[in-house]
């Protein structure tokens, strides 16, 4: 997530532009001026200056600790030399004229959205570093932008501590009514997930990773000018795409199982009537027709491939797909076969996959504390999952046990369903 910038940029034109900028006082005893400039897509350049304290910056930000180190970098040596000179002239730091303080020039705040001014987010960020209060009702978009800036300067820990102490995420939740929550679009969900990932907020990690995976809001090609939430770092979207594909594969395995059961010579109808073979044939035909109408099955000849395009995976809302599949009627060939339809057997399998779906998203606690082992990207797929013998305990309080069982269920290369 973090950039590896080692030294601030100080071109001559920046020094000239600083003369006309008002200096925002973050710390009255500040011994340094930060001049921050950020350019946006339309070539507009924002620049603002802030009076800050060097020791605070170095303590709260690893970026500034490296940059202002008088031994490692020339910028730090220049600032240290200026401080030594000022200490011989002034006993009280508060009376040092701001135009005599050393100036550090910074370019780029990271992949933040286009804003009218960078001043508010810079003020929030620097005030937090200096232990001051900021607006108590930060909207999610502002909090996401603040997290991006904090990540840019390697100071996420300070913002994370502040956000937890002030309960910023809980405040956003309390102001978001259920209807508003359901109406959140992809951009707002991504903002919240980015905040959760950067500030280690487990409830949002779980809630919004599930939302993105279930809605299929994945695989979008982000432009370099898009805010960071459209290109979530840390292979997050790759992970969620993989998990969604396994959920779809599991759903398809249920469908394939029932098609296979009714396609074999083994008798499914156990009533023992003369019409039992007719019942099985009828059920097979109705199953095929239902799946084709639902759009989950496509008939294709195997003599020669006449299809130019591969079938694209289902890209819609998984909740809608489950609802559609659960509409399967209880078909019967006649009144004597009232319990021979697949609904009574098929729907419970759908409900099992549907119940497991929320657990296929990121577990907030495990993603924060043990991300490597919680990831599915590098996990080896088990060969087989068997209903009734393989473990799948969605209610287990043992996180590892629950996640391993769930991962085996969704990632198995073959599943044995019991009918």
Buried (B, 14 or more C-beta within 10 A) or exposed (E): BBEEBEEBEBEEEBEEBBEEBEBBEBBEEBBBBBBBBBEBEEEEEBBBBBBBBBEBBBBBBBBBBBBBBBEBBEBBBBBBEBBEEBEEEBEEBEEBEEEEBBBBBBBBBBBBBEBEEBBBBBBBBBBBBBEEEBEEEBBBBBBBBBBBBBBBBBBBBBBBEBBBEBEBBEBBBEEBEEEEEEEBEBBBBBBBBBBBBBBBBBEBBBBBBBBBBBBBBBEEEBEEEBBBBBBBBEEBBBBBBBBBEBBBBBBBBBBBBBBEBBEEEEEBBEEEBEBBEBBBEBBBEBBBEBBEEBEBBEEEEEEEEEEEEEEEEBEEEBEEBBEBBEEBEEBBBEEEBEEBBBBEBBBEBBEBBBEBBEBBBBBBBBBBEBEEEBBBEEBEEBEEBEBEEBEBEEEBEEBEEBBBBBBBBBBBEEBBBEE
